[in-house]
């Protein structure tokens, strides 16, 4: 008997635990908080929210006690709202729902996987509030994709940044190489000019040397010729 009571008691608590955790999962998808007699409920329009997909944040505002609540129209006129991811925030532009009174939607494209929250500050019809609502985490498409993609969408931004950095580095390298080639071409031109100048100088020196040598040879020949003439005249004078 005692054993049966213990089993029934454990089963009862286990059932309560399952119901409680199931309730937590549902309430986590749409979070609600009450301020005075004003209740605010926030969540994603499309669940589960997937990275890089267009989605909306839905906000429902009502007043009164549970079971007897009425929607509040024009509730966000004095309220500022923003989405928060880590330390980054983005202002949201809530628009009244065309189908549901007291409901408002703000379009957003979540670009990173992880936890998001909504921050509300101001007042609703005189009821002040300053609170942060945790909403369902954004998930990667890879969990649901089939067949598996070779590119992880959660790393798209990083991959784009890496590609841009690589292209920028390659462009800089090409420009540096082009500058080096231009510098080398200028240096080669200067060297060619120096060689041409040296060759011209050598040609000029060669011509001068040949000219001087020719003059010297001509001088020697002329001197020998004059010497022979003088010697002949001297011999003729001695005979006479």
C-alpha positions in Angstrom: 0.0 0.0 0.0 2.7 2.4 1.0 4.6 1.6 -2.2 1.5 2.3 -4.3 1.0 5.7 -2.6 4.7 6.6 -3.3 4.4 5.5 -7.0 1.2 7.5 -7.4 2.7 10.6 -5.7 5.8 10.4 -7.9 3.7 10.0 -11.0 1.6 13.0 -9.9 4.6 15.2 -9.5 6.1 14.0 -12.8 2.8 14.9 -14.5 2.9 18.3 -12.9 6.5 18.8 -14.1 5.6 17.8 -17.7 2.7 20.2 -17.7 4.8 23.0 -16.2 7.6 22.6 -18.6 5.2 22.5 -21.5 3.7 25.7 -20.3 7.1 27.3 -20.1 7.8 26.4 -23.7 4.6 28.0 -24.9 4.9 31.1 -22.8 8.5 31.5 -23.9 7.4 31.8 -27.5 5.2 34.8 -26.6 6.3 36.6 -23.4 3.7 38.6 -21.4 4.1 41.1 -18.6 1.6 43.0 -16.5 1.9 46.6 -15.4 -0.9 47.7 -13.2 -4.0 46.7 -15.1 -2.2 46.8 -18.5 -0.9 43.5 -20.0 1.7 43.4 -22.8 2.4 40.3 -24.8 5.3 40.1 -27.3 6.6 37.4 -29.7 7.6 36.5 -33.2 4.9 36.4 -35.9 6.5 33.3 -37.6 7.9 30.7 -35.3 10.5 29.4 -35.1 12.3 32.5 -36.3 15.0 31.7 -38.9 18.1 33.8 -39.6 17.9 36.1 -42.7 14.2 35.5 -43.1 11.7 38.4 -43.1 9.7 38.2 -39.9 7.7 40.5 -37.6 7.5 41.3 -33.9 3.9 41.1 -32.7 2.8 43.1 -29.7 -0.7 42.8 -28.1 -1.8 45.4 -25.5 -4.9 44.9 -23.3 -6.3 46.1 -20.0 -8.2 44.5 -17.2 -7.9 41.3 -15.2 -7.4 37.9 -16.6 -10.5 36.6 -18.4 -11.9 40.1 -18.7 -9.5 42.0 -20.8 -10.1 44.5 -23.5 -7.7 45.7 -26.2 -6.1 49.1 -26.0 -6.2 51.2 -29.2 -3.4 53.7 -30.0 -1.4 52.2 -27.1 2.1 53.0 -28.5 1.8 56.7 -29.0 4.0 57.5 -26.0 6.1 54.3 -26.1 9.5 53.7 -27.6 10.4 50.2 -28.7 13.6 48.6 -29.9 15.0 45.1 -30.6 18.1 44.1 -28.7 20.8 41.6 -29.6 23.7 41.6 -27.2 24.7 45.2 -26.8 23.2 46.2 -30.2 19.8 47.8 -30.5 17.5 48.8 -33.3 14.4 51.0 -33.2 11.2 49.2 -34.2 8.4 50.7 -36.2 5.2 49.1 -34.9 2.1 49.5 -37.0 -1.5 48.7 -35.9 -2.7 45.3 -37.0 -5.4 45.5 -39.8 -7.2 42.5 -38.4 -6.8 42.5 -34.5 -7.6 45.4 -32.2 -4.8 46.2 -29.7 -2.3 44.3 -31.8 0.8 45.8 -33.5 3.4 44.5 -35.9 7.0 45.6 -36.7 8.8 44.0 -39.6 12.4 42.8 -39.0 15.0 40.5 -40.6 17.1 38.8 -37.9 20.7 38.5 -39.3 22.3 36.5 -36.5 21.5 33.3 -34.6 20.9 33.6 -30.9 18.8 35.3 -28.2 16.8 38.5 -28.9 14.8 40.7 -26.7 12.4 43.7 -27.0 12.9 46.8 -24.9 9.8 49.0 -24.1 10.1 52.4 -22.4 7.5 55.1 -21.8 3.8 54.8 -20.9 0.6 53.2 -22.2 -2.4 55.4 -21.5 -0.6 56.8 -18.4 0.7 53.5 -17.2 4.5 53.8 -17.0 6.7 50.9 -18.0 10.4 50.3 -18.6 11.0 46.6 -19.3 12.8 44.1 -21.5 11.0 41.1 -22.9 13.0 38.0 -23.9 11.6 36.4 -27.0 12.3 33.1 -28.8 15.9 32.6 -30.0 16.6 32.9 -33.8 17.7 29.6 -35.3 19.9 28.6 -38.2 18.2 27.5 -41.4 20.7 24.5 -41.5 18.5 22.8 -38.9 15.6 22.6 -41.3 17.4 22.7 -44.7 17.3 19.7 -47.0 19.4 18.9 -48.8 22.2 20.3 -46.7 23.7 23.5 -48.1 27.5 23.8 -48.5 27.3 27.4 -47.1 26.3 28.1 -43.5 23.9 31.1 -43.6 25.0 32.1 -40.1 28.5 32.8 -41.5 27.4 34.7 -44.7 28.3 38.1 -43.3 31.7 36.9 -42.1 32.4 35.2 -45.5 31.4 38.4 -47.4 33.7 40.4 -45.2 36.6 38.0 -45.7 36.0 38.0 -49.5 36.0 41.8 -49.5 39.1 41.9 -47.4 40.8 39.4 -49.8 39.8 41.5 -52.9 41.0 44.7 -51.2 44.4 43.1 -50.3 44.7 41.7 -53.8 44.0 45.1 -55.3 46.6 46.7 -53.1 49.1 44.0 -54.0 48.4 44.6 -57.7 48.8 48.4 -57.3 52.1 47.9 -55.4 53.4 45.6 -58.1 52.4 48.1 -60.8 54.2 50.8 -58.9 57.3 48.6 -58.6 57.2 47.9 -62.3 56.9 51.5 -63.2 59.9 52.3 -60.9 61.9 49.5 -62.5 61.0 50.7 -65.9 62.2 54.3 -65.1 65.4 52.9 -63.6 66.0 50.8 -66.8 65.4 53.9 -68.9 67.9 55.9 -66.9 70.5 53.0 -67.2 69.9 52.8 -70.9 70.5 56.6 -71.2 73.7 56.2 -69.2 74.9 53.4 -71.5 74.0 55.5 -74.6 75.9 58.5 -73.1 78.9 56.3 -72.3 78.8 54.8 -75.7 78.7 58.2 -77.3 81.6 59.3 -75.1 83.5 56.2 -76.1 82.8 56.8 -79.8 84.0 60.4 -79.4 87.1 59.4 -77.6 87.8 56.7 -80.3 87.5 59.3 -83.1 89.7 61.7 -81.2 92.3 59.0 -80.6 92.2 57.9 -84.3 92.6 61.6 -85.4 95.4 62.2 -83.0 97.1 59.0 -84.1 96.7 59.9 -87.8 98.1 63.4 -87.2 101.0 61.9 -85.3 101.8 59.4 -88.1 101.4 62.2 -90.7 103.8 64.3 -88.6 106.4 61.5 -88.5 106.1 60.9 -92.2 106.4 64.6 -92.9 109.4 64.8 -90.6 111.1 61.8 -92.3 110.4 63.3 -95.7 111.9 66.7 -94.7 114.9 65.0 -93.2 115.6 63.1 -96.4 115.3 66.3 -98.4 117.7 68.2 -96.1 120.2 65.3 -96.2 120.1 65.2 -100.1 120.7 69.0 -100.3 123.5 68.7 -97.8 125.2 66.0 -99.9 124.9 68.1 -103.0 126.5 71.1 -101.3 129.4 69.0 -100.0 130.2 67.8 -103.5 130.3 71.2 -105.0 
